[in-house]
């Protein structure tokens, strides 16, 4: 399990750097927008990534703490379960970042940023596939505890019509991180002893 958390820590550090670079690219577009529509469009993307950066700044020290200390990594440890659920929300954050980078490639296609954005997009896509595999393993190990409400993108939900999905994001294949055959985790699966509500009360 430590290997998963080492990989997640490296992944989130990498995406932090990517978000900073992406925000630096967006800033001139916001400042020099030709109209309110363009300003709002880029501001909305910028704000979502800034919010995610705040979440990562809070999450990364928690991952590092669990790596550095002999803390029980069990379903009975509510702090550990909260950490798993926070990680699952950042899976969704990676999905959003991937979409934001794809959106930017349309408008920055013929600029000096195009190659940098392509590289960031490919790195983010690889990280997204990796985190799906890691969370699949953790969900199997902890009876679905690593699946937080709101962590599944529209493109991967079974109860959403295909017309509302973007085909390039509907590939739900999770790269295996163990020798056991991967099994999809049901979205509504919960622990018998712990619920999101009970965690919030503690």
C-alpha positions as CSV (number, residue, x, y, z in Angstrom):
1,X,0.0,0.0,0.0
2,X,2.9,2.4,0.7
3,X,3.8,2.2,-3.0
4,X,0.3,3.6,-3.8
5,X,0.8,6.5,-1.5
6,X,4.3,7.3,-2.8
7,X,2.9,7.3,-6.3
8,X,0.0,9.5,-5.3
9,X,2.3,11.9,-3.6
10,X,4.5,12.2,-6.7
11,X,1.4,12.5,-8.9
12,X,-0.1,15.4,-6.8
13,X,3.2,17.2,-6.6
14,X,3.4,16.9,-10.4
15,X,-0.1,18.2,-10.9
16,X,0.5,21.1,-8.5
17,X,3.4,22.2,-10.8
18,X,1.1,21.7,-13.8
19,X,-1.7,23.8,-12.3
20,X,0.8,26.7,-11.5
21,X,2.0,26.6,-15.1
22,X,-1.5,26.5,-16.5
23,X,-2.7,29.4,-14.4
24,X,0.3,31.4,-15.6
25,X,-0.8,30.7,-19.2
26,X,-4.4,31.7,-18.5
27,X,-3.6,34.9,-16.6
28,X,-2.8,37.1,-19.7
29,X,-6.0,35.8,-21.4
30,X,-8.1,36.9,-18.5
31,X,-6.3,40.3,-18.2
32,X,-6.5,41.0,-22.0
33,X,-9.9,39.4,-22.8
34,X,-11.7,41.1,-25.7
35,X,-15.1,40.9,-24.0
36,X,-16.9,39.7,-20.8
37,X,-17.6,36.3,-22.3
38,X,-13.9,35.5,-22.9
39,X,-12.9,36.9,-19.5
40,X,-15.6,34.8,-17.7
41,X,-14.7,31.7,-19.7
42,X,-11.0,31.8,-18.7
43,X,-11.7,33.1,-15.2
44,X,-14.0,30.1,-14.5
45,X,-11.3,27.6,-15.5
46,X,-8.7,29.5,-13.6
47,X,-10.8,29.7,-10.4
48,X,-11.6,25.9,-10.5
49,X,-7.9,25.1,-10.8
50,X,-7.0,27.6,-8.1
51,X,-9.6,25.9,-5.8
52,X,-8.0,22.5,-6.6
53,X,-4.6,23.9,-5.8
54,X,-5.9,24.8,-2.3
55,X,-7.2,21.3,-1.9
56,X,-3.9,19.7,-3.0
57,X,-2.0,22.0,-0.6
58,X,-4.1,20.6,2.2
59,X,-4.0,16.9,1.0
60,X,-0.3,16.5,0.2
61,X,0.8,17.0,3.9
62,X,-1.7,14.4,5.0
63,X,-0.4,11.8,2.5
64,X,3.2,12.6,3.6
65,X,2.2,12.2,7.3
66,X,0.7,8.7,6.6
67,X,3.9,7.8,4.7
68,X,6.2,9.0,7.5
69,X,4.3,7.7,10.5
70,X,3.2,4.2,11.5
71,X,-0.5,5.1,11.4
72,X,-3.1,2.2,11.3
73,X,-4.3,2.0,7.7
74,X,-7.6,0.3,8.5
75,X,-11.3,0.9,8.0
76,X,-11.6,1.6,11.7
77,X,-9.2,4.7,11.4
78,X,-11.6,7.5,10.3
79,X,-8.7,9.8,9.5
80,X,-7.4,7.3,7.1
81,X,-10.8,6.8,5.5
82,X,-11.2,10.5,5.1
83,X,-7.8,10.6,3.4
84,X,-9.0,7.9,0.9
85,X,-12.1,9.8,0.2
86,X,-10.1,13.1,-0.3
87,X,-7.9,11.2,-2.8
88,X,-10.9,10.0,-4.7
89,X,-12.2,13.6,-5.1
90,X,-8.8,14.5,-6.5
91,X,-9.3,11.8,-9.1
92,X,-12.2,13.9,-10.3
93,X,-10.0,16.9,-10.1
94,X,-7.5,15.3,-12.4
95,X,-10.4,14.5,-14.8
96,X,-11.4,18.2,-14.8
97,X,-7.8,19.3,-15.3
98,X,-7.6,17.0,-18.3
99,X,-10.7,18.6,-19.8
100,X,-9.5,22.1,-19.1
101,X,-6.2,21.3,-20.9
102,X,-8.1,19.9,-23.8
103,X,-10.3,23.1,-24.0
104,X,-7.2,25.3,-23.9
105,X,-5.6,23.4,-26.8
106,X,-8.4,24.7,-29.0
107,X,-7.7,28.4,-28.2
108,X,-3.9,28.1,-27.8
109,X,-3.4,25.9,-30.8
110,X,-1.2,28.3,-32.8
111,X,0.6,29.9,-29.9
112,X,3.9,29.4,-28.2
113,X,2.1,27.5,-25.4
114,X,0.7,24.7,-27.6
115,X,3.6,22.3,-27.1
116,X,3.7,22.9,-23.3
117,X,0.0,22.3,-23.1
118,X,0.2,19.1,-25.1
119,X,2.9,17.8,-22.7
120,X,0.8,18.7,-19.7
121,X,-2.2,17.1,-21.2
122,X,-0.4,13.8,-21.8
123,X,1.1,13.8,-18.3
124,X,-2.3,14.5,-16.8
125,X,-3.9,11.7,-18.9
126,X,-1.3,9.2,-17.7
127,X,-1.8,10.3,-14.1
128,X,-5.6,10.0,-14.4
129,X,-5.4,6.4,-15.7
130,X,-2.9,5.6,-12.9
131,X,-5.1,7.1,-10.1
132,X,-8.1,5.1,-11.4
133,X,-6.1,1.9,-11.0
134,X,-4.8,2.9,-7.5
135,X,-8.3,3.7,-6.3
136,X,-9.7,0.5,-7.7
137,X,-7.1,-1.4,-5.6
138,X,-7.9,0.7,-2.5
139,X,-11.6,0.2,-2.9
140,X,-11.2,-3.5,-3.2
141,X,-9.0,-3.5,-0.1
142,X,-11.2,-1.3,2.0
143,X,-14.7,-2.4,0.9
144,X,-15.4,0.7,-1.2
145,X,-14.3,3.3,1.4
146,X,-12.1,5.1,-1.2
147,X,-15.1,6.1,-3.2
148,X,-16.4,9.5,-2.1
149,X,-19.7,10.9,-3.3
150,X,-19.1,13.3,-6.2
151,X,-15.9,11.6,-7.3
152,X,-17.2,10.0,-10.5
153,X,-17.2,12.2,-13.6
154,X,-20.3,12.3,-15.8
155,X,-18.4,10.5,-18.6
156,X,-18.0,7.4,-16.4
157,X,-21.4,7.2,-14.8
158,X,-23.6,4.3,-15.8
159,X,-26.9,6.2,-15.3
160,X,-26.1,9.1,-17.6
161,X,-27.2,9.0,-21.3
162,X,-24.4,8.6,-23.8
163,X,-25.4,11.8,-25.6
164,X,-24.2,13.7,-22.5
165,X,-20.8,12.0,-22.4
166,X,-17.6,13.0,-24.3
167,X,-16.3,9.8,-26.0
168,X,-12.6,10.5,-25.4
169,X,-13.3,10.5,-21.6
170,X,-15.6,7.5,-21.4
171,X,-12.8,4.9,-21.3
172,X,-13.1,3.7,-17.7
173,X,-10.2,1.2,-18.0
174,X,-8.2,1.4,-14.8
175,X,-4.6,0.3,-15.1
176,X,-4.0,-2.6,-12.8
177,X,-1.8,-2.0,-9.7
178,X,-2.0,-5.5,-8.4
179,X,-1.9,-9.1,-9.7
180,X,-5.6,-9.5,-8.9
181,X,-8.1,-9.0,-11.7
182,X,-9.6,-5.6,-11.4
183,X,-13.3,-5.3,-10.7
184,X,-15.4,-2.2,-11.1
185,X,-16.5,-0.6,-7.9
186,X,-20.1,0.3,-7.6
187,X,-20.7,4.0,-7.2
188,X,-23.0,3.7,-4.2
189,X,-21.0,1.1,-2.3
190,X,-20.5,2.1,1.3
191,X,-18.9,0.6,4.4
192,X,-21.3,-1.2,6.8
193,X,-19.7,0.5,9.8
194,X,-18.8,3.9,8.4
195,X,-20.7,6.4,6.2
196,X,-19.7,9.8,4.9
197,X,-22.2,11.3,7.4
198,X,-20.7,9.5,10.3
199,X,-17.3,10.6,9.3
200,X,-18.3,14.3,9.2
201,X,-19.8,14.0,12.7
202,X,-16.5,12.8,14.2
